[in-house]
């Protein structure tokens, strides 16, 4: 369990972990949008 603290955390507070995952997805989504936007600007140049 010490090697993987994430699992312990989920058992203690599943709601918090779910929120963390949602935030991670949102951040990844924003990053992907930024990459797409920069790709478009590079292509249009």
N, C-alpha and C positions, 0 to 999 in steps of 0.2 A: 504493500500500500504506500509506503514511503517513497518508492521509486515513481509512483504515478499519483501525485497529490490531486489531480483533476477528478479521479474517480471518487475519492473520499469526499471532496467538495460537493459533488453531485448528490451523494447519499445524504449529506447534511442539509443542503438546501437546493433541491431540484429547480425551484422557481428562479433563483439567482442564476444558475447555470444556463437555463433556457434563455434568460434575458441577455446573458453574455454572448450566447450563440447567435441570437437575433442581431445584436449590435455588430458582431463580427461579420454576419452576412451583409448588413447594411453598409459597413465600411468597405467590404470587398466589392459590393455593387457600385459604390461611388468611385472606387479606384478603377473599376472596369470602364465606367462611363468616362472618366478622365482620360484613360488610355485611348478609348474610341475617339474622343474629341480631339486629342492631340494627333492621332493617326489621320483624321480627316483634314486637319490643318496642314499636316505634312504633305498629304496627297494634293490638296488644292494649291499648294505652293508649286 
